[in-house]
């Protein structure tokens, strides 16, 4: 089994709410698995997940999934279904859930959810297609990367979770007991179908090689009981802002430094470009490769200039932290963006870098007067 970071491209994607990981910890606890074992290798704590506005990376949550499935999966068939039914439109999905609940029809809510699936807790995208002649919507779960990287057990858990979450989502927004009209799982049929029919409301099919669900045209056209165009429009704008806020910048080219430029300047430029691209702190090995040199040459070159990688990396991280804090991010969000295990370790590092705490820096930055200049003509 490959590492979760490798499968997701080293925690690719925006920081996500800790709500989903907290749900997994709660599910594990009901089956006797303590939080420390669910969160092993994530750098997270159960207390930290409960903090207001706590965020995690996709790789941290996926590591928790792997831990959960490895320990509990063999003894608890349908564990993913138990997880998925806990994902409620109003309480788990934030502004995306509000947009769906207040949409005019189920079709509008589903379309918005598919368009903004990157704001959910899924690890694999849904690929929608319209069935010719019926107008029904058939949506496939594209989980080949998970299956190839982490194996069928993890993929099955996540497929069950995502499908059960969609069924719960449909029931929440329609206010009815109906979910999907038809469900197919890629995996072989289990010994008992009772957990599936109980959670999903229909008898699913199995073993067709792909996981997908179907919604009829009639269901898609159904009016939603909480439809409110103004609220839906406002929440949709908030979703667009949230997506734009966390969307990484395009991958920059490798640094091209004019002849005669110092190695220290080259390293600073590479670190700044990595932060701007959303890559975070580059390990010395990766930075050396980006500059087309060995780690040993990098160390010797910086030492000859009276510099060092650690001090330059700290200065770059401190500047990135200041920029994020000044932009309105919370301490927890900045800690996650910079790859720290929690706000406490980030606060300690920030104080070492700057001599003050991130909270104090954010307050002082917010309170600083804005200087403007005026002129005539």
ZITANOR-V125050 format. One record per residue. SS is DSSP state (alpha for helix, beta for strand, coil for the rest). PHI is phi in whole degrees, -180 to 180 (none if undefined). PSI is psi in radians with two decimals (999 if undefined). Layout:
((SS;PHI;PSI) (SS;PHI;PSI))
This chain:
((coil;none;2.22) (coil;-77;2.83) (coil;-71;2.57) (alpha;-60;-0.65) (alpha;-61;-0.69) (alpha;-64;-0.77) (alpha;-62;-0.70) (coil;-94;0.14) (coil;69;0.87) (coil;57;1.06) (coil;63;0.72) (coil;-63;2.72) (coil;99;2.96) (coil;-71;2.75) (coil;-59;2.46) (beta;-121;2.71) (beta;-56;2.56) (coil;-79;0.01) (alpha;-58;-0.74) (alpha;-66;-0.77) (alpha;-64;-0.67) (alpha;-63;-0.65) (alpha;-62;-0.70) (alpha;-65;-0.70) (alpha;-63;-0.72) (alpha;-64;-0.74) (alpha;-61;-0.79) (alpha;-61;-0.73) (alpha;-59;-0.63) (alpha;-67;-0.35) (coil;-106;0.28) (coil;84;0.22) (coil;-99;2.04) (coil;-69;2.70) (alpha;-55;-0.63) (alpha;-61;-0.57) (alpha;-81;-0.58) (alpha;-65;-0.69) (coil;-95;0.15) (coil;-58;2.22) (coil;84;0.00) (coil;-95;-0.36) (coil;78;0.14) (coil;-104;2.80) (coil;-128;2.72) (alpha;-61;-0.69) (alpha;-65;-0.70) (alpha;-64;-0.59) (alpha;-67;-0.43) (coil;-87;-0.11) (coil;-66;2.54) (coil;-58;2.37) (coil;59;0.46) (coil;-64;2.46) (beta;-129;2.74) (beta;-135;2.93) (coil;-91;2.83) (alpha;-60;-0.68) (alpha;-67;-0.62) (alpha;-64;-0.77) (alpha;-66;-0.70) (alpha;-66;-0.62) (alpha;-62;-0.70) (alpha;-63;-0.68) (alpha;-61;-0.82) (alpha;-60;-0.77) (alpha;-61;-0.77) (alpha;-63;-0.84) (alpha;-67;-0.70) (alpha;-61;-0.73) (alpha;-87;-0.71) (alpha;-105;-0.43) (alpha;-54;-0.84) (alpha;-62;-0.49) (alpha;-95;-0.18) (coil;-134;1.43) (coil;-59;2.49) (coil;78;0.31) (alpha;-61;-0.62) (alpha;-63;-0.58) (alpha;-64;-0.73) (alpha;-60;-0.69) (alpha;-67;-0.83) (alpha;-62;-0.59) (coil;-73;-0.10) (coil;-88;-0.16) (coil;-88;1.71) (coil;-99;2.49) (coil;-58;-0.75) (coil;-78;-0.65) (coil;-103;-0.32) (coil;-107;-0.61) (coil;-97;0.10) (alpha;60;-2.39) (alpha;-67;-0.50) (alpha;-64;-0.72) (alpha;-64;-0.69) (alpha;-64;-0.73) (alpha;-59;-0.79) (alpha;-65;-0.80) (alpha;-61;-0.59) (coil;-101;0.14) (coil;-68;2.86) (coil;-74;-0.76) (beta;-131;2.90) (alpha;-64;-0.65) (alpha;-59;-0.73) (alpha;-65;-0.73) (alpha;-64;-0.76) (alpha;-66;-0.75) (alpha;-60;-0.72) (alpha;-68;-0.71) (alpha;-63;-0.68) (alpha;-68;-0.71) (alpha;-65;-0.62) (coil;-111;0.60) (alpha;-63;-0.35) (alpha;-70;-0.18) (alpha;-96;0.13) (coil;-101;-2.88) (coil;-107;0.23) (coil;-73;2.67) (coil;-107;-0.23) (coil;-129;2.41) (beta;-78;2.68) (beta;-93;2.39) (beta;-113;1.85) (beta;-84;2.53) (beta;-140;2.60) (beta;-98;2.27) (coil;-76;2.09) (coil;-63;2.40) (coil;90;-0.46) (coil;-112;-0.43) (coil;76;0.08) (coil;-73;2.72) (beta;-106;2.12) (beta;-112;2.22) (beta;-124;2.12) (beta;-95;2.49) (beta;-92;2.00) (beta;-91;1.47) (coil;-112;0.46) (alpha;-63;-0.59) (alpha;-65;-0.72) (alpha;-65;-0.78) (alpha;-64;-0.76) (alpha;-70;-0.62) (alpha;-88;-0.65) (alpha;-121;-0.05) (coil;94;2.94) (alpha;-70;-0.53) (alpha;-65;-0.82) (alpha;-67;-0.72) (alpha;-63;-0.68) (alpha;-66;-0.79) (alpha;-57;-0.84) (alpha;-68;-0.64) (alpha;-63;-0.77) (alpha;-62;-0.76) (alpha;-62;-0.84) (alpha;-66;-0.71) (alpha;-67;-0.78) (alpha;-64;-0.62) (alpha;-66;-0.69) (alpha;-65;-0.76) (alpha;-60;-0.79) (alpha;-63;-0.70) (alpha;-60;-0.83) (alpha;-63;-0.76) (alpha;-63;-0.70) (alpha;-65;-0.80) (alpha;-76;-0.50) (alpha;-88;-0.31) (coil;71;0.36) (coil;-125;3.11) (coil;-90;0.05) (coil;-86;2.52) (coil;-121;-2.12) (coil;-85;2.62) (coil;-78;-0.53) (beta;-152;2.43) (beta;-135;2.38) (beta;-131;2.34) (beta;-108;2.49) (coil;-68;-0.50) (coil;-80;2.85) (coil;-63;2.74) (coil;-67;2.33) (coil;-77;3.01) (coil;-65;-0.68) (coil;-121;2.33) (coil;-96;-0.05) (alpha;-57;-0.82) (alpha;-60;-0.58) (alpha;-72;-0.84) (alpha;-67;-0.59) (alpha;-67;-0.75) (alpha;-82;-0.71) (alpha;-91;-0.37) (coil;82;-0.10) (coil;-137;2.82) (coil;-88;1.94) (coil;-79;2.83) (beta;-99;2.84) (beta;-138;2.84) (coil;74;0.41) (coil;-94;0.07) (coil;89;-0.32) (coil;-140;2.59) (beta;-99;2.26) (beta;-156;2.85) (beta;-132;2.76) (beta;-128;2.35) (beta;-119;2.27) (coil;-72;2.79) (alpha;-60;-0.65) (alpha;-63;-0.75) (alpha;-64;-0.75) (alpha;-62;-0.56) (alpha;-84;-0.12) (coil;-66;2.39) (beta;-75;2.51) (coil;-94;2.45) (coil;-68;-0.43) (coil;-106;0.40) (coil;-56;2.27) (coil;-153;1.68) (alpha;-56;-0.70) (alpha;-67;-0.78) (alpha;-66;-0.72) (alpha;-62;-0.72) (alpha;-66;-0.74) (alpha;-64;-0.79) (alpha;-66;-0.64) (alpha;-63;-0.68) (alpha;-65;-0.67) (alpha;-65;-0.66) (alpha;-64;-0.72) (alpha;-64;-0.69) (alpha;-66;-0.72) (alpha;-64;-0.73) (alpha;-63;-0.79) (alpha;-65;-0.58) (alpha;-65;-0.63) (alpha;-106;-0.04) (coil;-69;2.19) (coil;-69;2.68) (coil;-71;2.77) (coil;-58;2.60) (coil;-60;2.15) (coil;-78;2.76) (coil;-71;2.87) (coil;-63;2.53) (coil;-57;2.35) (coil;-117;1.86) (coil;-107;2.33) (coil;-58;2.65) (coil;-56;2.42) (coil;93;-0.17) (coil;-71;2.54) (coil;-74;2.71) (alpha;-64;-0.64) (alpha;-58;-0.76) (alpha;-65;-0.66) (alpha;-62;-0.75) (alpha;-66;-0.77) (alpha;-57;-0.77) (alpha;-63;-0.74) (alpha;-65;-0.73) (alpha;-65;-0.74) (alpha;-64;-0.71) (alpha;-65;-0.64) (alpha;-65;-0.76) (alpha;-64;-0.74) (alpha;-64;-0.53) (coil;-87;0.01) (coil;78;0.29) (coil;-82;-0.32) (coil;81;-2.71) (coil;-79;2.09) (coil;-78;2.21) (coil;-61;2.69) (alpha;-58;-0.64) (alpha;-63;-0.79) (alpha;-69;-0.65) (alpha;-66;-0.70) (alpha;-62;-0.75) (alpha;-63;-0.66) (alpha;-64;-0.52) (coil;-94;0.17) (coil;58;0.82) (coil;-147;2.90) (coil;-82;2.82) (alpha;-59;-0.70) (alpha;-63;-0.74) (alpha;-65;-0.65) (alpha;-63;-0.82) (alpha;-61;-0.82) (alpha;-65;-0.71) (alpha;-65;-0.75) (alpha;-67;-0.71) (alpha;-62;-0.65) (alpha;-65;-0.41) (coil;-97;0.12) (coil;73;0.47) (coil;-125;-3.10) (coil;-160;2.66) (alpha;-64;-0.76) (alpha;-59;-0.80) (alpha;-67;-0.68) (alpha;-68;-0.70) (alpha;-65;-0.72) (alpha;-62;-0.78) (alpha;-63;-0.69) (alpha;-67;-0.75) (alpha;-65;-0.70) (alpha;-62;-0.73) (alpha;-65;-0.72) (alpha;-63;-0.72) (alpha;-63;-0.79) (alpha;-59;-0.76) (alpha;-64;-0.75) (alpha;-68;-0.73) (alpha;-64;-0.74) (alpha;-65;-0.45) (coil;-83;0.01) (coil;103;0.02) (coil;-68;2.59) (coil;-77;2.88) (alpha;-60;-0.72) (alpha;-64;-0.72) (alpha;-66;-0.72) (alpha;-67;-0.72) (alpha;-58;-0.77) (alpha;-66;-0.73) (alpha;-63;-0.57) (coil;-90;0.00) (coil;87;0.28) (coil;-82;2.71) (coil;-73;-0.34) (coil;-175;3.07) (alpha;-65;-0.57) (alpha;-65;-0.84) (alpha;-67;-0.62) (alpha;-66;-0.75) (alpha;-60;-0.75) (alpha;-61;-0.79) (alpha;-67;-0.74) (alpha;-64;-0.67) (alpha;-67;-0.63) (alpha;-67;-0.65) (alpha;-72;-0.74) (alpha;-117;-0.27) (coil;86;0.04) (coil;-139;2.97) (coil;-89;2.71) (alpha;-63;-0.63) (alpha;-63;-0.78) (alpha;-65;-0.71) (alpha;-62;-0.75) (alpha;-63;-0.73) (alpha;-66;-0.74) (alpha;-67;-0.64) (alpha;-66;-0.73) (alpha;-67;-0.55) (alpha;-87;-0.21) (coil;-65;2.42) (coil;-68;2.54) (coil;-93;2.06) (coil;-87;2.28) (coil;-126;2.69) (coil;-119;2.52) (coil;-124;2.69) (coil;-154;2.98) (coil;-121;2.70) (coil;74;999))
